[in-house]
């Protein structure tokens, strides 16, 4: 797999998340990457050479990024991933701040020359209220943190021409889109919006001038020694086969920092509700399960996948 530059990662404690990475000396920007799913995604991408740009909600959370940086350095210092590890850096950028998107873009221009290859919108602003108890302030926060923030970030990166050809965008959704609960209507609506956005972004950005992939041929699996040359497939000519792609991952019950903060009785109730619905094993999902899916979507093997929502919930809520 070739390497990319710049991954933007939103750290999980930041209540917002974005990850940008590329496998070509990759830089990844990820908002919400210091704990839970965000941390697992950041490690997955960094282990394959992606530099990480992470954001967190306040300066008090900066130590989580430092811990992530030390972990990535340790992967490379033992020689198992090469002589030198990728950069891991970031800034405090609360997604409820109106200047969040411009602050991130300005920092990327300073740290990585304004180049972005992968963006993962991972975290969310989460607060539950039932209909009849909502306030205008609550609605504003939910829409700002979960829809407006990722939209403005993508808009800012596009406006500044920061996405490079063959870039990846991944939005993290939730299976509550298909299995809503009382008190979660705005959160559910926001996650559904993230899924709708990748379909629109796939069309709009995939055909945007300057974001096209390199013209070439589709890589083919070499034939085995027992295969005749006449039976091997010829290389397929392609034009702009790989361009910027946008996809979402629908996440179910995961053993993450967020779920571990639930009272024991609440966590047991969630397991009782969700685990029987799963199709691939009666266990709670791990952050690495999601990181592997995101890692695929951020790599070159996913070049023909865009505008899609991939299930990351063990089949608890299947996507048709």
N, C-alpha and C positions, 0 to 999 in steps of 0.2 A: 504494500500500500504506500503510495507516495505521501509525502508529508505536506501539511499546510500550516499557515500562520494565523494567529489570533483567534482565540476563543473567548467569547464573553459569557461569563457564568454568573447568574444571580444566586447568591447564597441563600440557603433555606431559611435562616433566621432573619433574613432581610424582608420577608413578606413579599418578595418579588424575585423573579429569576430570569436571567437571560444568559445563554451560553453561545459564544461564537468560537468556532474552531475550524481548522482546515488541515488536511494531511498533505502538507507540502512545505514543511517548516511551519507548522500551523500555529496561528494565534487564535485563542478562543476567548470570547467574552461571555462571562456567565454571571448573571445576577442571582444570588442565592445559592452559592456553591460550597459553603463551608461546612454544612451539616446535612445529614440525611441523603436524599436523592441527589441533590446538587453536588455534594461532595463526591458521591460515587461516580457521577457523570464526569466531573472534573478529573478524577483519578483515571478513569477509563481513557479519556482523551489524552491526558498528559502522558500516560504510559506508552502512547503511540506517537509521541513527539509534539503534541499540541501545546503551545504556550497558552496560559490561562490568564484572562483578565476578569477578576471577580468583583462583584459589588455586594455591599452589605448595608443594612439599614442605618447604622450609626457607628461612630468611631469606637464605641464600646465593644463592638463585635469584630474589630480588626484582628484580634488574636486568633479567631477561627481561620482567617486567611493565612496567618503566619503558620499555624499548625499544618494547614494543607500544603503550604510551600515546603515545609520541612519534610513532610511525607513524600512529596514528589522528588525532592532532592535525594532522599534515601533510596528511592527506586533506582536512581542512576548511579549513585556513589558506590553501590555494591557491584557495579559493572554489568548487571543483567540487562540493562536497557541502553547501553552505550556509554560513552565517556562523559557526556555533558547533558544535563537535563534541561527541559524547557523552562522558560520564565513563568513565574506565578506572581501576579501583582493585582492591584485593584484599588477601588476607592469606596468611600461611604456615599451611597446614593439611594436614599429612601424613595421608593416608588410612589409615595404619596406627595412627593415634592414636585411642583410644576417644572422645576429646572432639571429634573432627573435625567431626561434624555440628552439634553445639551451638555450636562456635566460629564456624562459617560462618553459622548462623542469627542469632547474636548480632551479628555484624558487619553482616549485611544489615539488621537492625533499626536499627543505628546509621547506616549509610551511605545506605540507600534506604527507610527507614521500614517495613522488613519486607515489601516488595512484590516478588514474583517472577512473571515472565511466561514465561520459557523456561529450562528446565534441560537441559543436555546433559552426560551422563556419558560423557566421551571417553577418558580415559586408563585405565591399568591397572597393577597390580603384576605384573611379569613375571619369572618365574624358573622354569626348566625342570628337572625331575627325573623319572627313569624310575621305574616301579613297582619296589619293592624297595630303593630308595635314599631314599625319602621319610621325613621325620621329622614328629612331631606339630607341631613349631614351624613347619616349612615349610607343612604343610597349613593351619595356623591363619592364617599370613600371607596365603596365596593366597585363602582364603575371606574373610578380613577385608578385604583390599584390593580385591577384585574383586566381591564380593557384599554383604557386610555393610555396607561403607561407603556405597555408593549407596542401599541399602535404608534405612539409618538416616537418610541425608540427606533422602530423599523423605518419610520418616515424620516427621522433625522439621519440615520445611516445612509439611506438612499439619496436623500437631498445632498449629502456631502460626498456622494460617490465612494463610499467606504467599502461596500461589498465588492469583493473581487469575483471574476468569472468562476463558475462552478461552486459557488458558496452554498451553504445549507442553513435553513431555518427550521427549528423544531420547537413547537409549542407543547407544553405539558398540560394535558387535559385530565379529567377525572371521570370515573365510571358513574358518578352521581348524575352525569348528564343523562344517562339512561336508567338510573335507579334513584330518583330524587327522594329527599327526606324532608320532613317538616322543619322549617326554619332555615333551609338552605336554598331558597328560590333564587336569590341574586347570585350566589356562588355558582349554582348550577347554570344559570343563564350566562354568566361570565365565561365559564369553561366551554359552553356550547359556542359562544362567540369566538373563542380561540380556535375551535375546530373550523368554524366558517371562514375565519380569516386566512387559514392556510390554503383553503381552496381558492380564495380570491388572490392571495399573494402568488400562488403557483402560476396562475394565468397572467397576472399583471407583471410580476418580476421575471418570470420565465421567458417572456418575450420582449423584455425591456432592452433597448439598445445599449450595448456595452457590457451586458451580463451574460452574453452567450458563451457557451463552452467552445473549446478548440475543435475545429473540424478534423476528423481522423477516422479511425476504424474501430469497430467494437472489438475489444480483446476477446480472443477465443481460447478455449482450453486446448492445449496441445494434444494431438491424437496419441494414443498409446502405441507402443512399438508393434503391437499385434494388428493395429488398424492399418488399412491400406490408405494410400494417399488419396485415392479416388473417393473414399468414404468420409474423409474429413471435411468439415464445413469450411467454406471460403470466408475470408474476412468480410464483414458486412460494411459497405460504405455508409457513412453517416455524416450528417451536417448538424452541428450544434447539438449532438446527442446529450452531452452533459452541460446543463445550464444551472442557474440557481434553482434549488428546489425548496419547497415548504411543506412540512408534514407535521402531524400531531401524534402524541402517544397518550392513550387513555389509560390512566393509572388506577389500580384498585387498592385494596387493603395492603399496605406496605409496612414493614417493620422499620419505620423511620422515626426520627426525633419527634416529629409532630404527633404521630400516633402514640408514642410512648409517654407523652404528656397527659394522655387520657387517664382518668381514674381506672383502676383495675376492673371494676364492674362494667364500665363503659366499653373497655377494650374487649372483655369477654362477650359482651352483647354483640359487638361488631363481628367478632369471629363466628359467633353462633349464626348470625344473619348471613355473612358473606361466604364462609368456607364451603358450605354445602352446595353453593351455586357454581363453584369452580370446576373446571373440566380437566385440569392437568395436575391435580394433587391437592390434598386437604392440608395445606400449610399457608401461613401468611407469607406474602411476597417479601423479597429482600430488595434493598436499594440497588444492588448489583443486577438484579433482573431487569430493572428499568434502564440502568446505565448501558447494558449490552444492546438493548433495542435502540436507544438513542445513538450509541456508538455506530451501529449499522447505518442509521439514517444520516449520520454525519460523514460516512465514508464514501468512497467512489463506487462501491458495489451497489449503492442505492441510487445510482444515476438515473434509473428508469422509474423511480418512485417519487411522485409529487402530488400534492393535493389530497393526500390520504390520511386516514386516522388508523393507527395501529393499536391493537389491543395489548395492554400490558397489565392484565388483571387475572391471568390464569383461566380465562374463559368465563369468568363470573358474569360479565356483560358482553355478549358477542356483538360484533359490529357487522351489519349487513350492508 
